């Protein structure tokens, strides 16, 4: 019975996928019992300090963005947000690979215990006006209008008891103007009714995030200009430099979007370029993630300091941020590690500790202490 076999295979694949993702998120949610006492009653029951500690452990070098997120979470926790709008609407601006989308994932992991526990809409798939139906549903008279089908997942938008939902509109600038205009109702009254009128999605229990690379080129040019003579002799103060960067990004934002759209966003945060000083911590974070995946094989990996320096030297590219670093780790650590695991690792009932070391310009592996 080939059909039955296919169903069993599909069920097995889904189970293994679920187990693999569950291992990544194990122990990630901040427990509710860590809540302190509060003088007010609130429908939201989550520990802001615990959640922010978890997010800060994953997002480095973005103090202003983290502070803005913490302020928003405290407003939600106190339950004093406007009940007729989304709980908070935030736009993250800045170059690629600096943690804009990763911050939303980290928040979902800390809040709900799963990095995928948010409704993500990739706006680059809605670049043409006729794709607006994917967001608002097909209008009356068109195929699919009665079903009211959209890209939204209501369960992820609404969140769970005591915890808000999370929505991410990723790469906002790539969406068509019609799609962007459809979001005005979401920001204004926290609701989106599909074109057929058959269904309404509520965002009033949601944190709404948007990301965009608008202004990245101008910010990059500004950063290059600071390193040239004579400006490098008189560098601006961090506060003044921050104001300049924010103004550059907001100028590009108003060139792309209408003032009424921008005016409905609660907070606009410009993410920093990654500084070379935090690369060591980023490498440690990536190795922790690899070790979580290695746990099922009973293996733990440690990097020799020379390997870290090697990764920093060949992996730091400001234009591409953390993604460049991840590519180098994947190519120079994960790939040879896979060969070692498949061909050289000896079977053992006890945990095995491996050390990555540098030899003749390439990463090798050995058992720790050998």
Number of C-alpha atoms within 10 A of each C-alpha: 5 7 8 9 10 11 11 12 12 12 12 12 12 12 11 12 11 11 12 14 14 15 14 18 18 12 13 20 19 22 16 13 9 11 14 9 6 8 5 7 10 13 13 15 17 25 20 20 16 18 22 21 12 19 24 18 11 18 19 18 18 19 13 14 20 19 13 14 20 17 12 20 22 16 13 25 21 15 16 11 17 13 12 16 20 24 26 24 20 20 21 24 26 25 25 19 19 25 26 26 20 15 22 26 21 25 24 24 25 26 29 24 20 21 22 16 21 26 21 21 19 16 22 15 14 22 18 14 13 12 17 22 21 17 21 25 26 23 16 14 9 10 10 15 18 18 13 22 18 16 14 16 14 14 12 18 25 22 22 13 10 14 18 28 27 27 26 23 21 22 20 25 20 20 21 19 17 16 23 19 15 16 17 18 14 22 24 15 16 21 19 21 17 24 18 20 15 14 16 15 18 19 27 24 24 24 24 26 22 24 22 23 22 25 22 22 15 14 22 16 11 15 14 11 13 16 12 10 9 10 11 12 10 9 12 13 9 9 8 11 15 15 11 15 22 19 15 19 22 19 13 15 19 13 10 14 14 13 11 11 15 17 10 15 18 15 17 19 21 27 24 19 23 22 13 13 10 11 22 14 13 18 19 14 15 16 19 15 12 16 18 19 17 13 14 10 14 15 18 20 22 18 18 13 13 14 22 18 13 16 21 20 12 11 20 20 15 19 17 16 21 21 18 17 24 19 13 17 19 14 12 17 22 16 12 17 21 12 11 15 14 10 9 12 17 9 10 10 6 8 11 17 14 19 18 23 18 16 11 6 9 13 22 17 21 15 14 13 7 6
